[in-house]
Each structure stands twice: as structure tokens, then as C-alpha cells.
Amino acid sequence: MPARARPAPASAPSGRGFPPRSRPAGWGGYCTWVPWPLPWAPSPPFTPAGWCCISRPAGKAPSSTPARCTQALSLLLGPASSLTGLPIPDAAHLETLRLPENQGENAAPWIHLFATTLVLTVVLPRAILALLSGFAARHLERHFPLPLTDSYFQGLQRSYTGQGAQLHLVPYSYELSPAAALQLKEAIVSAFGPRATLHLSPPVAFGEEDALPASAAPGVGTTLAVALFSLAATPEDENHGSFLTALAATLPPGTPLAALVDEGSFLARFAVQPERLEERRRTWTRLFEKHGIEPAFVNLDAAPASVADSLTRLIDLSARKEASR
């Protein structure tokens, strides 16, 4: 079927600041300054100076009436109109912008409305966010949250002041072997530096927990007080729990208390029965949770490095708990 011939193009009349543009003969429409894309407008040809010409064939009903355009413009430019006092054109005014019957209008009010809308929706929110971010940054400069009770920062403080960490160890119904005591001292030096010292109290015998000797009481300036137990013993709240309560009553203000459980002898007997090890750990853990004590399960016969890691974690947890009280 032969192609239909297109109408000869005609030039649209020139308005104020509106350049001539080729348009199909028999087409009409109106010209306004609108954002794109918008759901209420068909795909229009754009002209300079921010104008948008919406065209339609002559005699055909427009796909978007001026009344709908006014509603969309009121929704988009309403805040800017209220702020600047510039009115939003009504439907009758938009009818006067139809081409080629009219010459269009000055774009300055439209530019002012859209520029104000950009300030309200883009510039102002970003400025507020930047201001709030600036205030937050200034606040963090003066009040940056640092865990000063952690062993790292405590070590820095001791290095600055020339002091060393002091650990006070009180065994309960458990005698440390000379090799285990030496391993423990090496682990403490590895964890807290060469100036760290260990005060090893004589063991408290089973049944003497209600009247602790004076040697069991930590001195002022003690970094951490540690109750030492053997995993081979079965924990009993009437004895082990009473010992923890009595030892906590002798602590200087601000000194944290922790528990160290030696697994060496238990592992030597039940190395091939790991389920017994886990069961015994859970039993001891329930006792410590009841008294609010942070425990560490270590093998004092192992390498000092592994014991040092457990001690570092233990002092961090204990110091945080003491600081939160």
C-alpha cells in the first residue's frame, strides 16, 4: 500500500524570545515551561529558554487538558509559589499559551518558581544534613568514645606513667606446681609487659573460705584480682561460691575480680573424652554467672602465649564489667 504523504511543514510564528520552529501544518497546541518527564505530558519537542511546546493535530481533543496541567504545576510548584508570591497560572492562563494562536510569555516567573523549588528540595536539605554532620563531627572531636578500660589503653597509660600491671592470684584448694607458676608469670609478662608483676597468694584450703587470711586480700593499685581453681574439682556454691563472695568483699574500690580455671590435670585424665571437658566447663560457668564473675579456662602447662591471650581477654571483660557497675 503506498505511503501516505506527510503535510508540508510550516513555520510557527515567533513570539517574545521564542524562535521559529518547523511544525506540521494543521497542528496546534500551547507552549509552557514545564519539567520533563512528567506523566501528564506527551513527548514534546523542546525549544530554547526552557520552553516546552505540547502539540496536537487540529480538531483532535488534547491528551492533557490545561486543568490537569494546573493541578500538576500546583503540586510541583506550590511551595515555591507560597514562598515567592508568584502565582501559578490557572487553566485559562495556560490556554493563552497555545500556539500558533498566541505568542507565549516571559519565562522569568517560571524560572524563579523552578529555581526556588530546586533550593527547597535539593539545596536546603543538603545544607541541613551538612550542618548536622558538622555538629556531629565537632561533638566526636571532643567526646570520642574510647574503651579506656581495655588492656590496650591501660597498657598505654602504664607505659606513659612508668607503672606496671599488678595481678593478685588467690588459689582455692589448689596448689600450683613450680612449672605452672613459672608459665603463668611468663604469660603475664607477655600480656602486660616486662614491668608486670604477679602476687601469688598462698592457697586457701577447702572449708576456710569463710575466714580468708590477710594474704588473700589484694592491695591498693591491683590491676586484676584472680581466683584460681582446678577444673578437676567439682564446683560447689557452698564452698567455691562462698570463696568468691568472701574474696570480692576484700577488693579495693574499682578492682575487678575474675576467675582462672586450670584444665591441665583434667585434660591429662580425660584427653580422649572431650564431652566430659565441655560438661565440666558448663558446670563451672553456671557458678561464675551466678556470682557475676568472668572466667577463663586455660591449660597452664601449655605455651605462655595462649595463656597470655586468655589473660588479656579476661582483664578486658572484667574491667568493662567493673566500669559498668
Secondary structure per residue as TSV (DSSP state, phi and psi in degrees):
chain	resnum	aa	ss	phi	psi
A	1	M	-	360.0	132.6
A	2	P	-	-64.1	145.4
A	3	A	-	-69.7	144.5
A	4	R	-	-79.4	137.8
A	5	A	-	-73.5	136.0
A	6	R	-	-79.7	146.6
A	7	P	-	-62.8	149.2
A	8	A	-	-66.8	132.9
A	9	P	E	-66.1	149.5
A	10	A	E	-127.9	154.0
A	11	S	E	-88.6	132.2
A	12	A	-	-72.8	143.5
A	13	P	-	-63.6	150.6
A	14	S	-	-88.4	130.5
A	15	G	B	-106.7	-165.1
A	16	R	T	-69.2	107.0
A	17	G	T	72.3	10.2
A	18	F	B	-110.2	113.4
A	19	P	-	-74.1	157.0
A	20	P	-	-62.1	147.7
A	21	R	-	-144.7	140.8
A	22	S	E	-71.8	131.3
A	23	R	E	-136.6	145.3
A	24	P	E	-63.1	140.2
A	25	A	T	-62.7	140.4
A	26	G	T	86.1	7.1
A	27	W	E	-101.7	148.0
A	28	G	E	-135.0	-175.9
A	29	G	E	158.1	-170.4
A	30	Y	E	-134.6	158.4
A	31	C	E	-119.3	127.3
A	32	T	E	-147.9	165.9
A	33	W	-	-99.3	104.4
A	34	V	-	-132.4	155.3
A	35	P	-	-75.0	160.5
A	36	W	S	-140.6	139.9
A	37	P	S	-87.7	152.0
A	38	L	-	-131.2	143.9
A	39	P	T	-68.5	-17.4
A	40	W	T	-93.9	-1.3
A	41	A	S	-118.3	138.7
A	42	P	-	-73.1	170.7
A	43	S	-	-66.3	110.7
A	44	P	-	-102.1	157.6
A	45	P	-	-78.6	137.9
A	46	F	E	-96.6	149.3
A	47	T	E	-124.2	165.2
A	48	P	T	-61.9	170.5
A	49	A	T	64.5	24.3
A	50	G	T	76.0	20.7
A	51	W	E	-90.4	149.4
A	52	C	E	-127.9	119.4
A	53	C	E	-100.6	119.3
A	54	I	E	-99.6	116.9
A	55	S	E	-110.6	155.4
A	56	R	E	-150.9	153.6
A	57	P	E	-64.0	145.5
A	58	A	T	-61.5	136.3
A	59	G	T	83.1	-3.1
A	60	K	S	-100.3	139.0
A	61	A	-	-64.8	136.3
A	62	P	-	-67.7	147.1
A	63	S	S	-75.4	-18.1
A	64	S	S	-140.6	117.7
A	65	T	-	-80.5	158.0
A	66	P	H	-57.6	-31.8
A	67	A	H	-63.3	-41.3
A	68	R	H	-68.7	-36.0
A	69	C	H	-62.4	-39.7
A	70	T	H	-63.8	-40.6
A	71	Q	H	-62.7	-43.8
A	72	A	H	-65.7	-41.2
A	73	L	H	-66.5	-35.9
A	74	S	H	-65.6	-38.8
A	75	L	H	-67.8	-39.4
A	76	L	H	-80.2	-42.8
A	77	L	H	-106.6	3.9
A	78	G	H	-55.3	-50.9
A	79	P	H	-60.3	-40.6
A	80	A	H	-65.9	-38.1
A	81	S	H	-64.0	-40.7
A	82	S	H	-66.7	-33.5
A	83	L	H	-78.5	-40.4
A	84	T	H	-91.8	-19.4
A	85	G	-	81.9	3.3
A	86	L	-	-82.0	127.9
A	87	P	-	-75.3	152.1
A	88	I	-	-90.4	127.6
A	89	P	-	-57.9	140.0
A	90	D	-	-86.5	-176.3
A	91	A	H	-62.4	-38.1
A	92	A	H	-64.9	-38.2
A	93	H	H	-67.2	-40.2
A	94	L	H	-64.4	-30.2
A	95	E	H	-63.4	-30.8
A	96	T	T	-74.2	-8.4
A	97	L	T	-93.2	4.4
A	98	R	E	-66.9	142.7
A	99	L	E	-113.2	148.7
A	100	P	T	-92.8	9.8
A	101	E	T	-67.9	-27.4
A	102	N	S	-124.2	169.8
A	103	Q	-	-101.4	7.1
A	104	G	-	79.8	-162.8
A	105	E	-	-153.1	175.0
A	106	N	-	-67.2	134.6
A	107	A	S	-85.5	-5.9
A	108	A	H	-56.8	-47.5
A	109	P	H	-60.3	-38.4
A	110	W	H	-64.8	-41.6
A	111	I	H	-61.7	-41.6
A	112	H	H	-63.9	-41.0
A	113	L	H	-64.9	-45.0
A	114	F	H	-72.1	-34.9
A	115	A	H	-64.6	-40.7
A	116	T	H	-65.5	-38.5
A	117	T	H	-62.5	-40.5
A	118	L	H	-63.6	-39.0
A	119	V	I	-63.7	-42.9
A	120	L	I	-70.8	-35.9
A	121	T	I	-97.9	-18.6
A	122	V	I	-120.2	-57.6
A	123	V	I	-69.1	-49.3
A	124	L	H	-63.6	-47.7
A	125	P	H	-59.6	-39.8
A	126	R	H	-67.5	-36.9
A	127	A	H	-64.9	-39.5
A	128	I	H	-65.7	-43.6
A	129	L	H	-63.3	-40.4
A	130	A	H	-63.9	-39.8
A	131	L	H	-64.4	-44.4
A	132	L	H	-64.5	-40.1
A	133	S	H	-63.7	-37.9
A	134	G	H	-63.6	-43.3
A	135	F	H	-63.1	-41.3
A	136	A	H	-64.4	-39.6
A	137	A	H	-66.6	-40.8
A	138	R	H	-64.4	-37.5
A	139	H	H	-66.0	-41.6
A	140	L	H	-67.4	-29.8
A	141	E	H	-61.3	-33.5
A	142	R	H	-98.0	-24.1
A	143	H	S	-134.1	52.7
A	144	F	-	-73.6	126.1
A	145	P	-	-75.2	113.6
A	146	L	-	-119.3	135.1
A	147	P	-	-77.3	76.3
A	148	L	T	-66.2	-14.7
A	149	T	T	-85.7	-7.4
A	150	D	S	-68.0	157.0
A	151	S	H	-62.2	-31.3
A	152	Y	H	-62.8	-50.7
A	153	F	H	-71.9	-32.9
A	154	Q	H	-64.5	-37.0
A	155	G	H	-65.4	-40.3
A	156	L	H	-61.6	-42.1
A	157	Q	H	-64.7	-42.3
A	158	R	H	-66.2	-36.3
A	159	S	H	-65.8	-37.5
A	160	Y	H	-69.1	-39.6
A	161	T	H	-89.3	-7.0
A	162	G	T	79.3	13.2
A	163	Q	-	-97.5	159.8
A	164	G	-	-116.8	159.1
A	165	A	-	-69.3	142.9
A	166	Q	E	-121.6	117.9
A	167	L	E	-110.4	133.8
A	168	H	E	-113.6	115.4
A	169	L	E	-111.3	126.4
A	170	V	E	-123.0	104.9
A	171	P	E	-75.5	146.9
A	172	Y	B	-119.8	117.8
A	173	S	S	50.5	41.6
A	174	Y	-	-155.4	127.5
A	175	E	-	-106.2	119.1
A	176	L	-	-73.8	135.3
A	177	S	-	-73.2	154.4
A	178	P	H	-56.4	-37.7
A	179	A	H	-67.0	-41.4
A	180	A	H	-66.7	-38.2
A	181	A	H	-64.1	-40.2
A	182	L	H	-66.2	-41.6
A	183	Q	H	-60.5	-40.6
A	184	L	H	-66.5	-40.1
A	185	K	H	-65.0	-40.2
A	186	E	H	-64.4	-38.6
A	187	A	H	-65.8	-38.2
A	188	I	H	-67.2	-41.8
A	189	V	H	-64.2	-39.7
A	190	S	H	-65.2	-35.2
A	191	A	H	-82.7	-36.6
A	192	F	H	-122.3	6.8
A	193	G	-	98.8	166.8
A	194	P	T	-67.9	-17.7
A	195	R	T	-87.7	-1.9
A	196	A	-	-69.4	142.2
A	197	T	E	-125.2	150.0
A	198	L	E	-120.7	123.7
A	199	H	E	-103.8	110.6
A	200	L	E	-98.8	109.1
A	201	S	-	-77.1	151.6
A	202	P	-	-60.5	147.6
A	203	P	-	-62.8	144.6
A	204	V	B	-90.9	123.4
A	205	A	-	-73.0	155.9
A	206	F	T	-62.4	127.3
A	207	G	T	96.7	-9.1
A	208	E	-	-102.2	16.5
A	209	E	T	-71.3	-18.8
A	210	D	T	-80.5	-18.2
A	211	A	S	-134.7	84.0
A	212	L	-	-72.8	142.7
A	213	P	-	-68.7	161.1
A	214	A	G	-63.3	-27.9
A	215	S	G	-68.0	-18.2
A	216	A	G	-79.6	-17.5
A	217	A	S	-79.0	127.2
A	218	P	-	-68.9	150.0
A	219	G	-	-85.6	168.4
A	220	V	T	-65.1	137.6
A	221	G	T	92.5	3.5
A	222	T	-	-67.9	129.5
A	223	T	S	-73.6	-41.9
A	224	L	E	-154.0	131.2
A	225	A	E	-98.7	133.6
A	226	V	E	-127.2	127.6
A	227	A	E	-93.5	125.8
A	228	L	E	-105.5	128.8
A	229	F	E	-128.1	166.6
A	230	S	E	-107.8	134.1
A	231	L	T	-66.3	-19.8
A	232	A	T	-68.5	-22.2
A	233	A	S	-81.7	148.3
A	234	T	-	-88.1	121.5
A	235	P	-	-68.7	135.8
A	236	E	-	-131.5	128.5
A	237	D	I	-65.8	-31.4
A	238	E	I	-66.1	-26.3
A	239	N	I	-111.6	-62.9
A	240	H	I	-65.4	-40.6
A	241	G	I	-65.9	-39.8
A	242	S	H	-65.6	-35.1
A	243	F	H	-63.2	-43.4
A	244	L	H	-62.4	-42.0
A	245	T	H	-63.8	-43.6
A	246	A	H	-66.8	-39.4
A	247	L	H	-67.8	-38.9
A	248	A	H	-63.4	-29.3
A	249	A	H	-72.1	-17.9
A	250	T	T	-94.3	-1.9
A	251	L	-	-71.7	139.2
A	252	P	-	-65.8	155.5
A	253	P	T	-57.6	134.0
A	254	G	T	85.4	-1.6
A	255	T	-	-90.1	120.6
A	256	P	-	-78.0	154.2
A	257	L	E	-119.7	133.6
A	258	A	E	-134.0	174.0
A	259	A	E	-127.1	138.1
A	260	L	E	-121.3	124.7
A	261	V	E	-115.1	118.4
A	262	D	E	-84.8	122.2
A	263	E	-	-96.3	1.2
A	264	G	H	-57.5	-54.5
A	265	S	H	-67.3	-33.7
A	266	F	H	-68.7	-40.5
A	267	L	H	-66.4	-33.5
A	268	A	H	-64.7	-30.6
A	269	R	H	-89.2	-34.7
A	270	F	H	-125.3	41.2
A	271	A	T	-64.4	-29.5
A	272	V	T	-93.0	7.1
A	273	Q	-	-126.8	74.6
A	274	P	H	-63.5	-24.4
A	275	E	H	-66.8	-31.4
A	276	R	H	-69.5	-35.8
A	277	L	H	-62.4	-46.7
A	278	E	H	-65.6	-38.1
A	279	E	H	-64.7	-42.0
A	280	R	H	-68.6	-36.4
A	281	R	H	-61.5	-43.3
A	282	R	H	-63.8	-36.9
A	283	T	H	-64.3	-44.5
A	284	W	H	-66.8	-38.7
A	285	T	H	-62.5	-39.4
A	286	R	H	-61.4	-37.8
A	287	L	H	-65.6	-44.3
A	288	F	H	-67.2	-38.9
A	289	E	H	-63.3	-35.2
A	290	K	H	-63.9	-32.5
A	291	H	H	-101.6	4.5
A	292	G	T	67.6	38.5
A	293	I	-	-112.6	136.1
A	294	E	E	-85.5	124.1
A	295	P	E	-103.3	161.6
A	296	A	E	-139.8	127.2
A	297	F	E	-100.5	117.1
A	298	V	E	-134.9	160.6
A	299	N	-	-108.7	104.0
A	300	L	T	-68.1	-10.7
A	301	D	T	-87.2	-4.6
A	302	A	S	-83.8	-176.0
A	303	A	-	-64.7	143.1
A	304	P	H	-58.9	-27.5
A	305	A	H	-63.0	-42.6
A	306	S	H	-68.1	-36.6
A	307	V	H	-67.7	-37.5
A	308	A	H	-62.8	-40.4
A	309	D	H	-62.5	-41.5
A	310	S	H	-65.9	-38.2
A	311	L	H	-67.3	-40.4
A	312	T	H	-62.0	-46.1
A	313	R	H	-62.8	-38.6
A	314	L	H	-65.2	-42.5
A	315	I	H	-72.1	-31.7
A	316	D	H	-64.2	-50.2
A	317	L	H	-64.2	-41.6
A	318	S	H	-67.9	-40.4
A	319	A	H	-67.5	-37.7
A	320	R	H	-66.0	-41.4
A	321	K	H	-65.6	-39.7
A	322	E	H	-67.3	-37.1
A	323	A	H	-69.9	-27.7
A	324	S	H	-81.6	-9.5
A	325	R	-	-78.0	360.0
